[in-house]
């Protein structure tokens, strides 16, 4: 059905909620069809990556505050994610802690704290894990935090949402899909880093050969 969408708007409507209140991402990815499920994931991620900073910032700010009173309406996907993590059942103390950390985070960075609360397995992070992660990231550099949001949390959350849209099987068949996806991403990163390392070794060998040649040019045996 996705590949048969008649327009970018229709395609975006089918993927509504994958990225909070940001249909432009799916509309841009639509140009890359036809998709397999993996190709769709990467096309969406590329649309985010290639957007300008103002668009990326608008995407981040469109997301609701965790366990807070959002200024924008929560999508069904966000409600499901927050319920998965038990955020609707915070104790008064937990709620106060999250509110304080959220306020400190927003004041520092200028955007709400965002976390793929389903976690790598898609089973949900605990409220304690969410609070400790928020506190840790509060001390990060804005550029690092911005890159982490776009490169990890949006990618993981979007993959889980797309998978939920495309696959209609019983829960036990795909409980570990998030872990499989993360292992795939890690494998891709490992191969990329290995390729970079090989290039660095090759470049070093070339420089050494050039140095050796120049040395013998000026100091012939």
Backbone as numpy.savetxt, mean C-alpha at the origin, in Angstrom:
# Nx Ny Nz CAx CAy CAz Cx Cy Cz
-16.24 -9.47 -16.00 -17.05 -8.26 -16.00 -16.20 -7.00 -16.00
-15.09 -7.02 -15.24 -14.23 -5.85 -15.19 -13.65 -5.54 -16.57
-13.17 -6.56 -17.25 -12.58 -6.35 -18.57 -13.63 -5.94 -19.60
-14.90 -6.24 -19.32 -15.97 -5.90 -20.26 -16.59 -4.54 -19.96
-16.06 -3.82 -18.98 -16.62 -2.51 -18.64 -16.59 -1.60 -19.86
-17.71 -0.91 -20.11 -17.83 -0.09 -21.31 -17.10 1.22 -21.22
-16.81 1.67 -20.01 -16.15 2.96 -19.84 -15.31 2.94 -18.57
-14.43 3.93 -18.46 -13.61 4.04 -17.26 -14.48 4.27 -16.04
-15.57 5.03 -16.20 -16.47 5.29 -15.07 -17.15 4.01 -14.60
-17.57 3.16 -15.56 -18.18 1.89 -15.19 -17.18 0.99 -14.47
-15.95 0.98 -14.97 -14.89 0.19 -14.36 -14.63 0.66 -12.93
-14.56 1.98 -12.74 -14.33 2.53 -11.40 -15.48 2.20 -10.46
-16.69 2.19 -10.99 -17.85 1.87 -10.15 -17.78 0.43 -9.65
-17.27 -0.48 -10.50 -17.14 -1.88 -10.10 -16.08 -2.05 -9.00
-15.12 -1.14 -8.96 -14.04 -1.21 -7.96 -14.23 -0.19 -6.85
-15.43 0.30 -6.70 -15.70 1.32 -5.68 -15.32 0.80 -4.30
-14.59 1.62 -3.57 -14.19 1.26 -2.22 -12.80 0.68 -2.11
-12.20 0.27 -3.23 -10.84 -0.26 -3.16 -9.90 0.84 -2.69
-10.06 2.04 -3.25 -9.36 3.23 -2.76 -10.43 4.23 -2.32
-10.32 4.67 -1.10 -11.36 5.49 -0.47 -11.67 6.76 -1.26
-12.90 6.86 -1.78 -13.39 8.08 -2.42 -12.41 8.61 -3.49
-11.78 7.70 -4.23 -10.78 8.11 -5.23 -10.97 7.30 -6.52
-12.06 7.51 -7.24 -12.33 6.73 -8.46 -11.31 6.97 -9.57
-10.57 8.07 -9.50 -9.61 8.39 -10.55 -8.53 7.31 -10.69
-8.25 6.59 -9.63 -7.22 5.55 -9.69 -7.67 4.42 -10.61
-8.87 3.93 -10.40 -9.39 2.86 -11.25 -9.59 3.35 -12.68
-10.00 4.61 -12.84 -10.22 5.15 -14.18 -8.92 5.17 -14.98
-7.82 5.49 -14.34 -6.53 5.50 -15.03 -6.04 4.08 -15.29
-6.27 3.19 -14.35 -5.85 1.80 -14.54 -6.63 1.13 -15.66
-7.85 1.56 -15.90 -8.73 0.98 -16.92 -8.06 0.95 -18.29
-7.19 1.92 -18.56 -6.53 2.02 -19.85 -5.59 0.84 -20.10
-5.23 0.10 -19.04 -4.28 -1.00 -19.18 -4.96 -2.37 -19.39
-6.29 -2.39 -19.45 -7.00 -3.67 -19.57 -6.64 -4.36 -20.90
-6.88 -5.66 -21.09 -7.54 -6.58 -20.15 -6.61 -6.99 -19.01
-7.24 -7.41 -17.91 -6.51 -7.74 -16.71 -6.68 -9.20 -16.30
-5.62 -9.75 -15.75 -5.75 -10.87 -14.83 -5.86 -10.23 -13.45
-6.13 -11.01 -12.42 -6.26 -10.41 -11.09 -4.95 -9.77 -10.65
-3.80 -10.42 -10.95 -2.51 -9.86 -10.58 -2.22 -8.59 -11.36
-2.52 -8.59 -12.65 -2.28 -7.41 -13.47 -3.13 -6.24 -13.00
-4.33 -6.50 -12.55 -5.19 -5.43 -12.05 -4.58 -4.80 -10.81
-4.10 -5.62 -9.91 -3.46 -5.11 -8.70 -2.31 -4.17 -9.04
-1.45 -4.59 -9.95 -0.29 -3.78 -10.27 -0.66 -2.54 -11.08
-1.70 -2.63 -11.89 -2.15 -1.45 -12.63 -2.68 -0.38 -11.68
-3.42 -0.80 -10.66 -3.92 0.15 -9.66 -2.77 0.77 -8.88
-1.81 -0.06 -8.48 -0.66 0.45 -7.73 0.15 1.44 -8.57
0.27 1.16 -9.86 1.02 2.05 -10.74 0.30 3.38 -10.92
-1.03 3.35 -10.96 -1.80 4.60 -11.07 -1.55 5.48 -9.86
-1.43 4.87 -8.69 -1.13 5.63 -7.48 0.30 6.15 -7.53
1.23 5.28 -7.90 2.64 5.65 -7.91 2.94 6.79 -8.88
2.28 6.77 -10.04 2.57 7.77 -11.07 1.77 9.06 -10.91
0.87 9.12 -9.95 0.11 10.35 -9.70 1.04 11.43 -9.15
0.64 12.68 -9.30 1.47 13.74 -8.73 1.23 13.80 -7.21
2.09 14.52 -6.53 2.05 14.52 -5.05 0.72 15.04 -4.52
0.14 16.04 -5.15 -1.12 16.58 -4.67 -2.23 15.54 -4.77
-2.23 14.76 -5.83 -3.21 13.69 -5.97 -2.99 12.61 -4.92
-1.74 12.26 -4.70 -1.43 11.27 -3.69 -1.84 11.75 -2.30
-1.58 13.03 -2.03 -1.96 13.59 -0.73 -3.47 13.61 -0.56
-4.19 13.93 -1.63 -5.65 13.91 -1.57 -6.17 12.50 -1.30
-5.52 11.50 -1.89 -5.89 10.11 -1.64 -5.72 9.77 -0.16
-4.59 10.13 0.40 -4.32 9.85 1.81 -5.35 10.54 2.71
-5.62 11.79 2.41 -6.55 12.56 3.26 -8.00 12.14 3.10
-8.30 11.38 2.05 -9.68 10.89 1.86 -10.00 9.73 2.78
-8.98 9.18 3.43 -9.21 8.02 4.30 -9.62 8.46 5.70
-10.46 7.66 6.33 -10.95 8.01 7.67 -9.92 7.75 8.75
-10.07 8.44 9.84 -9.23 8.22 11.01 -9.64 6.91 11.69
-8.67 6.12 12.07 -8.98 4.86 12.74 -9.66 5.11 14.08
-10.79 4.45 14.27 -11.55 4.53 15.53 -11.91 5.96 15.89
-12.04 6.81 14.88 -12.35 8.21 15.16 -13.61 8.65 14.47
-13.94 9.91 14.65 -15.09 10.49 14.00 -14.62 11.08 12.67
-14.79 10.31 11.60 -14.28 10.70 10.29 -15.05 11.90 9.75
-14.35 12.75 9.04 -14.98 13.90 8.41 -15.60 13.53 7.07
-15.27 12.30 6.59 -15.87 11.81 5.36 -16.62 10.54 5.68
-17.60 10.21 4.85 -18.38 9.00 5.08 -17.51 7.77 4.86
-17.61 6.81 5.76 -16.86 5.57 5.61 -17.51 4.71 4.55
-16.65 4.12 3.70 -17.16 3.14 2.75 -17.44 1.84 3.49
-18.18 0.95 2.83 -18.45 -0.35 3.44 -17.15 -1.10 3.70
-16.17 -0.91 2.81 -14.88 -1.60 2.97 -14.15 -1.12 4.21
-14.18 0.20 4.48 -13.51 0.72 5.66 -14.21 0.28 6.94
-15.52 0.25 6.91 -16.27 -0.22 8.06 -15.90 -1.67 8.36
-15.84 -2.50 7.30 -15.49 -3.91 7.46 -14.09 -4.06 8.02
-13.13 -3.28 7.51 -11.75 -3.36 7.99 -11.66 -3.01 9.46
-12.31 -1.91 9.86 -12.22 -1.48 11.25 -12.92 -2.46 12.18
-14.00 -3.06 11.72 -14.67 -4.08 12.52 -13.81 -5.32 12.66
-13.08 -5.66 11.58 -12.20 -6.83 11.59 -11.15 -6.69 12.69
-10.68 -5.47 12.92 -9.67 -5.21 13.94 -10.28 -4.97 15.32
-11.61 -5.01 15.41 -12.26 -4.80 16.70 -12.26 -3.37 17.17
-12.07 -2.42 16.26 -11.99 -1.02 16.66 -13.32 -0.48 17.15
-14.40 -1.14 16.78 -15.71 -0.70 17.25 -15.95 -1.09 18.70
-15.03 -1.88 19.27 -15.22 -2.37 20.63 -14.09 -1.91 21.55
-13.51 -0.76 21.25 -12.46 -0.23 22.10 -13.00 0.08 23.49
-12.18 -0.18 24.50 -12.52 0.27 25.84 -12.34 1.79 25.88
-12.92 2.49 26.86 -12.71 3.95 26.95 -11.23 4.33 26.97
-10.42 3.54 27.66 -8.99 3.84 27.73 -8.32 3.65 26.37
-8.67 2.56 25.68 -8.11 2.32 24.35 -8.54 3.41 23.38
-9.80 3.81 23.47 -10.30 4.85 22.59 -9.57 6.17 22.84
-9.39 6.52 24.11 -8.69 7.77 24.44 -7.25 7.74 23.94
-6.59 6.58 24.07 -5.21 6.45 23.60 -5.14 6.63 22.08
-6.04 5.98 21.35 -6.06 6.11 19.90 -6.37 7.54 19.48
-7.29 8.19 20.17 -7.63 9.57 19.84 -6.43 10.49 20.04
-5.71 10.30 21.14 -4.53 11.13 21.42 -3.45 10.90 20.37
-3.16 9.64 20.08 -2.12 9.34 19.10 -2.52 9.80 17.70
-3.79 9.62 17.34 -4.29 10.11 16.05 -4.10 11.61 15.92
-4.45 12.34 16.99 -4.34 13.80 16.96 -2.89 14.23 16.82
-1.98 13.56 17.56 -0.56 13.89 17.47 -0.02 13.59 16.08
-0.44 12.46 15.51 0.02 12.06 14.18 -0.46 13.06 13.12
-1.73 13.42 13.15 -2.28 14.35 12.16 -1.63 15.71 12.28
-1.38 16.15 13.51 -0.73 17.45 13.72 0.68 17.46 13.15
1.38 16.34 13.26 2.76 16.28 12.76 2.82 16.16 11.24
2.00 15.26 10.67 2.14 14.93 9.25 1.17 15.67 8.33
0.03 16.08 8.87 -0.94 16.77 8.02 -1.89 15.85 7.29
-1.92 14.58 7.67 -2.86 13.61 7.10 -3.17 12.57 8.17
-4.27 11.83 8.03 -4.65 10.85 9.05 -3.76 9.62 9.03
-3.64 9.00 10.18 -2.90 7.74 10.28 -3.68 6.66 9.54
-2.97 5.93 8.65 -3.60 4.89 7.85 -2.81 3.61 8.03
-3.53 2.52 8.22 -2.91 1.22 8.41 -3.83 0.15 7.81
-3.23 -0.81 7.10 -4.01 -1.93 6.58 -4.30 -2.86 7.76
-5.41 -2.59 8.46 -5.66 -3.23 9.75 -6.02 -4.70 9.64
-6.25 -5.18 8.42 -6.46 -6.62 8.27 -5.17 -7.40 8.44
-4.02 -6.72 8.34 -2.75 -7.38 8.52 -2.34 -8.21 7.32
-1.14 -8.78 7.34 -0.63 -9.52 6.17 -1.43 -10.77 5.83
-2.08 -11.38 6.83 -2.88 -12.58 6.58 -4.34 -12.27 6.28
-4.72 -11.02 6.44 -6.10 -10.65 6.21 -7.02 -11.01 7.36
-6.45 -11.37 8.52 -7.26 -11.82 9.65 -7.48 -10.73 10.69
-6.82 -9.60 10.54 -7.03 -8.48 11.45 -5.93 -8.34 12.48
-5.43 -7.09 12.67 -4.48 -6.80 13.73 -5.24 -6.56 15.03
-4.58 -6.81 16.14 -5.22 -6.52 17.43 -5.18 -5.02 17.69
-6.02 -4.57 18.61 -6.02 -3.14 18.95 -4.68 -2.73 19.54
-4.05 -3.62 20.30 -2.74 -3.33 20.84 -1.69 -3.16 19.75
-1.74 -4.03 18.74 -0.80 -3.92 17.62 -1.00 -2.61 16.85
-2.25 -2.21 16.70 -2.54 -0.96 15.99 -2.00 0.23 16.77
-2.23 0.27 18.08 -1.75 1.38 18.90 -0.23 1.47 18.90
0.44 0.32 19.03 1.90 0.33 19.06 2.48 0.75 17.71
1.82 0.33 16.62 2.28 0.74 15.29 2.10 2.24 15.10
0.97 2.76 15.55 0.71 4.20 15.44 1.78 4.98 16.22
2.06 4.52 17.43 3.06 5.21 18.26 4.44 5.17 17.62
4.80 4.03 17.04 6.11 3.91 16.38 6.21 4.84 15.18
5.18 4.83 14.34 5.24 5.63 13.13 5.12 7.13 13.40
4.60 7.48 14.55 4.51 8.88 14.93 5.88 9.54 14.99
6.91 8.73 15.22 8.27 9.27 15.36 9.04 9.23 14.03
8.39 8.86 12.95 9.07 8.76 11.67 9.21 10.10 10.97
10.02 10.09 9.90 10.20 11.29 9.07 9.02 11.39 8.10
8.50 12.60 7.85 7.35 12.74 6.95 7.55 12.11 5.57
8.73 12.24 4.99 8.96 11.66 3.66 8.92 10.14 3.70
9.49 9.58 4.76 9.47 8.12 4.92 8.05 7.63 5.14
7.31 8.34 5.97 5.93 7.95 6.26 5.06 8.04 5.01
5.24 9.09 4.23 4.48 9.27 3.00 4.74 8.11 2.04
6.02 7.76 1.90 6.39 6.67 1.00 5.86 5.33 1.51
5.88 5.13 2.83 5.39 3.87 3.39 3.89 3.72 3.16
3.16 4.81 3.32 1.72 4.76 3.08 1.41 4.31 1.66
2.08 4.93 0.69 1.79 4.63 -0.71 2.35 3.27 -1.12
3.51 2.93 -0.60 4.19 1.73 -1.07 3.82 0.45 -0.35
3.28 0.56 0.87 2.96 -0.66 1.60 1.49 -0.75 1.98
1.00 0.23 2.71 -0.33 0.11 3.30 -1.44 0.18 2.25
-1.33 1.11 1.31 -2.34 1.17 0.25 -2.26 -0.07 -0.63
-1.05 -0.52 -0.93 -0.89 -1.69 -1.80 -1.50 -2.93 -1.16
-1.21 -3.13 0.13 -1.74 -4.32 0.81 -3.26 -4.25 0.93
-3.76 -3.10 1.35 -5.21 -2.96 1.51 -5.94 -3.12 0.19
-5.40 -2.50 -0.87 -6.05 -2.59 -2.18 -6.05 -4.02 -2.69
-4.93 -4.73 -2.48 -4.89 -6.12 -2.94 -5.97 -6.95 -2.25
-6.12 -6.76 -0.95 -7.13 -7.52 -0.21 -8.54 -7.18 -0.69
-8.77 -5.90 -0.99 -10.09 -5.49 -1.46 -10.37 -6.08 -2.85
-9.37 -6.01 -3.73 -9.56 -6.55 -5.08 -9.79 -8.06 -5.01
-9.03 -8.73 -4.18 -9.21 -10.17 -4.05 -10.62 -10.51 -3.59
-11.11 -9.71 -2.63 -12.47 -9.94 -2.15 -13.52 -9.74 -3.22
-13.24 -8.82 -4.14 -14.19 -8.58 -5.23 -14.16 -9.67 -6.29
-12.97 -10.21 -6.55 -12.81 -11.13 -7.66 -13.04 -12.60 -7.30
-12.81 -12.95 -6.06 -12.88 -14.35 -5.68 -14.12 -14.60 -4.83
-14.92 -15.60 -5.22 -16.15 -15.92 -4.50 -16.07 -17.39 -4.06
-15.27 -17.58 -3.02 -15.13 -18.92 -2.47 -15.29 -18.82 -0.96
-15.34 -19.97 -0.30 -15.49 -19.98 1.15 -14.23 -19.42 1.80
-14.40 -18.87 3.00 -13.31 -18.18 3.68 -12.08 -19.06 3.87
-12.24 -20.36 4.14 -11.07 -21.19 4.43 -10.20 -21.40 3.21
-10.71 -21.12 2.01 -9.91 -21.29 0.80 -8.93 -20.13 0.60
-9.25 -18.97 1.21 -8.35 -17.83 0.96 -7.98 -17.06 2.22
-8.00 -17.73 3.36 -7.64 -17.06 4.61 -6.20 -16.56 4.58
-5.32 -17.29 3.85 -3.91 -16.91 3.84 -3.50 -16.16 2.59
-4.48 -15.61 1.84 -4.11 -14.96 0.58 -3.24 -13.72 0.81
-3.51 -13.00 1.91 -2.68 -11.82 2.18 -1.24 -12.19 2.40
-1.00 -13.30 3.12 0.37 -13.75 3.34 1.02 -14.16 2.04
0.29 -14.88 1.19 0.83 -15.29 -0.12 1.19 -14.06 -0.94
0.30 -13.06 -0.94 0.58 -11.84 -1.70 1.81 -11.12 -1.17
1.93 -11.07 0.17 3.08 -10.39 0.75 4.36 -11.14 0.43
4.31 -12.50 0.47 5.49 -13.28 0.11 5.87 -13.04 -1.35
4.86 -12.89 -2.21 5.14 -12.60 -3.61 5.82 -11.24 -3.74
5.28 -10.22 -3.02 5.88 -8.89 -3.08 7.32 -8.92 -2.56
7.54 -9.67 -1.46 8.89 -9.77 -0.91 9.83 -10.44 -1.90
9.32 -11.47 -2.60 10.15 -12.16 -3.60 10.51 -11.23 -4.74
9.54 -10.41 -5.16 9.81 -9.43 -6.22 10.88 -8.45 -5.77
10.74 -7.95 -4.50 11.74 -7.01 -3.98 13.11 -7.67 -3.90
13.14 -8.94 -3.49 14.42 -9.65 -3.39 15.08 -9.78 -4.75
14.28 -10.16 -5.77 14.85 -10.28 -7.12 15.33 -8.93 -7.64
14.56 -7.88 -7.32 14.96 -6.54 -7.76 16.28 -6.14 -7.10
16.39 -6.39 -5.78 17.61 -6.03 -5.07 18.80 -6.85 -5.57
18.54 -8.13 -5.89 19.62 -8.97 -6.42 20.09 -8.45 -7.77
19.14 -8.00 -8.59 19.50 -7.46 -9.90 20.32 -6.18 -9.74
19.91 -5.35 -8.78 20.68 -4.13 -8.51 22.09 -4.48 -8.05
22.19 -5.50 -7.19 23.50 -5.93 -6.71 24.39 -6.43 -7.84
23.79 -7.22 -8.75 24.58 -7.71 -9.89 25.05 -6.57 -10.77
24.18 -5.58 -10.94 24.58 -4.42 -11.75 25.73 -3.67 -11.09
25.67 -3.57 -9.75 26.74 -2.87 -9.03 28.06 -3.63 -9.17
28.00 -4.96 -9.09 29.21 -5.77 -9.25 29.78 -5.61 -10.65
28.90 -5.65 -11.66 29.34 -5.49 -13.04 29.95 -4.11 -13.26
29.30 -3.09 -12.68 29.82 -1.73 -12.83 31.19 -1.63 -12.18
31.35 -2.27 -11.01 32.65 -2.25 -10.34 33.72 -2.94 -11.16
33.36 -4.06 -11.79 34.32 -4.77 -12.63 34.74 -3.93 -13.83
33.78 -3.21 -14.40 34.08 -2.35 -15.54 35.04 -1.24 -15.14
34.75 -0.63 -13.96 35.63 0.45 -13.49 37.04 -0.09 -13.21
37.11 -1.30 -12.63 38.42 -1.89 -12.34 39.19 -2.16 -13.62
38.49 -2.65 -14.64 39.14 -2.94 -15.91 39.64 -1.66 -16.57
38.82 -0.61 -16.48 39.23 0.67 -17.07 40.45 1.23 -16.34
40.42 1.12 -14.99 41.55 1.60 -14.20 42.82 0.82 -14.56
42.69 -0.50 -14.68 43.84 -1.34 -15.02 44.38 -0.97 -16.39
43.48 -0.72 -17.34 43.91 -0.38 -18.69 44.62 0.96 -18.70
44.07 1.94 -17.97 44.71 3.26 -17.93 46.06 3.19 -17.24
46.15 2.38 -16.21 47.44 2.26 -15.48 48.52 1.71 -16.40
48.15 0.71 -17.19 49.13 0.12 -18.11 49.39 1.04 -19.29
48.44 1.90 -19.60 48.67 2.87 -20.69 49.75 3.88 -20.29
49.65 4.31 -19.01 50.64 5.30 -18.56 51.92 4.65 -18.04
51.86 3.38 -17.66 53.04 2.72 -17.14 53.24 1.39 -17.86
53.60 1.47 -19.12 53.74 0.22 -19.90 54.85 -0.66 -19.33
54.66 -1.96 -19.39 55.66 -2.90 -18.89 56.81 -2.96 -19.87
